[in-house]
Amino acid sequence: MQANMKMAPSLQYGSFESITNVYADAPDAHDNDSDPALLFLKRRRNRVNMIPVIAAILLPLIMFATMFACMSFSFHYNRPLATFLFVCTGFIIVAFLGMATLRSMATSNREASWMPFLFVTMLLAWTGGVLAGDLNFAFNMEAFYNFENLNFYPDVDPAAASGQMFMDAGRMVFAPNSHLDL
């Protein structure tokens, strides 16, 4: 391997001349008499468009958080029809993105190569947000909201009041002189 290197002993390790001499056997290497700095400027770099990269990271995150919050919290409990419409709107956004992805793939546009990834991640974010939010609502939040909608009765005297008066009670505080008959 050392025999293939054409490095002169007087060249310092890491200099431009040593790099051009080491790779002189490569088909795209410059001649020894050309400028060694051109070695690094020969090919044009493909620049990464950061807007699609940021969009591919942030948009699915926003979609998941929005669907999860909509399906988990009081908006779902107090306005179920509005929640359904909101979730359907999120799906329509994902469907339009899917149609745009199919259209961009048909034209084989290199700039739109991030769209299939964005579509799949948005679909997964929508599905995950809706399912996880609904499970969170069903197992945790719905019981809490049902309990919060019940009435609170302070200073209840069990000797003076019947239990039928407090059928809608969620919380009761008994009068200080109340006690259990054991």
C-alpha positions as CSV (number, residue, x, y, z in Angstrom):
1,M,0.0,0.0,0.0
2,Q,2.9,2.3,0.8
3,A,4.4,1.6,-2.6
4,N,1.3,3.0,-4.4
5,M,1.8,6.4,-2.8
6,K,3.8,8.9,-4.9
7,M,4.8,11.2,-2.0
8,A,8.1,12.9,-2.2
9,P,10.1,12.7,1.0
10,S,10.5,16.4,1.2
11,L,6.7,17.1,1.5
12,Q,5.2,17.8,4.8
13,Y,2.5,15.5,6.1
14,G,-1.0,17.1,5.4
15,S,0.1,19.7,2.8
16,F,-1.8,20.2,-0.3
17,E,1.0,18.8,-2.4
18,S,1.0,15.5,-0.5
19,I,-2.8,15.2,-0.9
20,T,-2.6,15.7,-4.7
21,N,0.3,13.3,-4.9
22,V,-1.4,10.6,-2.9
23,Y,-4.5,10.7,-5.0
24,A,-2.7,11.2,-8.3
25,D,-3.7,7.7,-9.5
26,A,-7.4,8.7,-9.2
27,P,-9.0,9.4,-12.6
28,D,-10.3,12.8,-11.6
29,A,-7.0,14.0,-10.0
30,H,-5.3,17.2,-11.3
31,D,-1.8,17.2,-12.8
32,N,1.1,17.9,-10.4
33,D,1.6,21.3,-12.0
34,S,-2.0,22.6,-11.4
35,D,-3.1,24.5,-8.4
36,P,-3.6,22.1,-5.4
37,A,-6.4,24.3,-4.0
38,L,-8.5,23.4,-7.1
39,L,-8.7,19.8,-5.8
40,F,-11.3,21.0,-3.3
41,L,-13.2,23.3,-5.6
42,K,-13.5,20.8,-8.5
43,R,-17.0,19.5,-7.7
44,R,-20.0,21.6,-6.9
45,R,-21.6,20.8,-3.6
46,N,-25.2,19.9,-3.4
47,R,-26.7,22.2,-0.9
48,V,-29.4,21.0,1.5
49,N,-32.6,23.0,1.4
50,M,-33.2,23.5,5.1
51,I,-36.9,24.6,4.8
52,P,-38.1,21.1,3.8
53,V,-35.9,19.5,6.4
54,I,-37.3,21.8,9.2
55,A,-40.8,21.3,7.8
56,A,-40.3,17.5,7.8
57,I,-39.3,17.7,11.5
58,L,-41.7,20.3,12.9
59,L,-44.9,19.7,10.9
60,P,-45.5,16.1,12.1
61,L,-44.7,17.2,15.7
62,I,-47.2,20.0,15.5
63,M,-49.8,17.6,13.9
64,F,-49.3,15.0,16.6
65,A,-49.5,17.6,19.5
66,T,-52.5,19.3,18.0
67,M,-54.5,16.0,17.5
68,F,-53.5,14.6,20.9
69,A,-54.5,17.8,22.7
70,C,-57.8,18.0,20.8
71,M,-58.7,14.4,21.5
72,S,-57.5,14.4,25.2
73,F,-58.7,17.5,26.9
74,S,-61.9,19.4,27.7
75,F,-62.4,20.4,24.1
76,H,-63.3,16.8,23.4
77,Y,-65.5,16.6,26.5
78,N,-67.4,19.9,26.0
79,R,-67.6,20.0,22.1
80,P,-67.5,16.5,20.6
81,L,-68.8,17.6,17.2
82,A,-66.2,20.4,16.9
83,T,-63.5,17.8,17.9
84,F,-64.7,15.5,15.2
85,L,-64.6,18.3,12.6
86,F,-61.1,19.3,13.8
87,V,-59.8,15.8,13.4
88,C,-61.4,15.5,10.0
89,T,-59.7,18.7,9.0
90,G,-56.4,17.3,10.0
91,F,-57.0,14.2,7.9
92,I,-57.9,16.4,4.9
93,I,-54.6,18.2,5.3
94,V,-52.8,14.9,5.3
95,A,-54.8,13.7,2.3
96,F,-53.9,16.8,0.3
97,L,-50.3,16.3,1.2
98,G,-50.6,12.7,-0.1
99,M,-52.1,13.9,-3.4
100,A,-49.3,16.5,-3.7
101,T,-46.8,13.7,-3.0
102,L,-48.2,11.5,-5.7
103,R,-48.1,14.4,-8.2
104,S,-44.5,15.3,-7.4
105,M,-43.5,11.6,-7.7
106,A,-45.1,11.4,-11.1
107,T,-43.1,14.4,-12.3
108,S,-40.0,13.0,-10.6
109,N,-38.9,16.3,-9.3
110,R,-35.7,16.0,-7.3
111,E,-36.5,19.0,-5.2
112,A,-39.7,17.3,-3.9
113,S,-37.9,14.2,-2.7
114,W,-38.7,15.1,0.9
115,M,-42.5,15.0,0.2
116,P,-43.0,11.2,0.6
117,F,-41.2,11.3,4.0
118,L,-43.3,14.3,5.1
119,F,-46.5,12.5,4.0
120,V,-45.7,9.3,5.8
121,T,-44.7,11.1,9.0
122,M,-47.7,13.4,8.9
123,L,-50.0,10.3,8.4
124,L,-48.3,8.6,11.3
125,A,-48.5,11.7,13.5
126,W,-52.2,12.2,12.7
127,T,-53.0,8.6,13.4
128,G,-50.9,8.4,16.6
129,G,-52.3,11.7,17.9
130,V,-55.9,10.7,17.3
131,L,-55.5,7.2,18.8
132,A,-53.3,8.2,21.8
133,G,-55.4,11.3,22.5
134,D,-58.6,9.2,22.5
135,L,-57.1,6.5,24.7
136,N,-55.9,9.2,27.1
137,F,-59.3,10.7,27.2
138,A,-61.1,7.4,27.7
139,F,-58.9,6.1,30.4
140,N,-57.9,9.2,32.3
141,M,-59.6,12.4,31.4
142,E,-63.3,11.5,30.9
143,A,-63.6,10.2,34.5
144,F,-62.0,13.4,35.7
145,Y,-64.3,15.7,33.7
146,N,-67.4,13.6,34.8
147,F,-66.3,14.1,38.4
148,E,-65.7,17.8,37.9
149,N,-69.2,18.3,36.6
150,L,-70.8,16.9,39.8
151,N,-71.8,19.3,42.5
152,F,-70.0,20.3,45.7
153,Y,-71.9,20.4,49.0
154,P,-70.2,22.0,52.0
155,D,-71.4,21.6,55.6
156,V,-73.8,18.6,55.0
157,D,-75.7,17.5,58.2
158,P,-76.7,13.9,57.7
159,A,-79.2,14.1,60.5
160,A,-81.1,16.9,58.8
161,A,-80.8,16.0,55.1
162,S,-81.7,12.8,53.2
163,G,-79.4,11.2,50.8
164,Q,-81.8,11.8,47.9
165,M,-81.0,15.5,48.1
166,F,-77.3,14.8,47.2
167,M,-77.7,12.4,44.2
168,D,-75.7,14.7,42.0
169,A,-72.9,15.2,44.6
170,G,-69.3,14.7,43.6
171,R,-67.8,16.1,46.8
172,M,-69.3,16.6,50.2
173,V,-67.9,18.2,53.4
174,F,-69.9,17.1,56.4
175,A,-70.7,19.4,59.3
176,P,-68.2,19.4,62.2
177,N,-70.6,17.7,64.6
178,S,-71.3,14.7,62.2
179,H,-70.1,11.2,63.2
180,L,-70.6,7.6,62.2
181,D,-72.9,5.4,64.1
182,L,-70.9,2.2,64.7
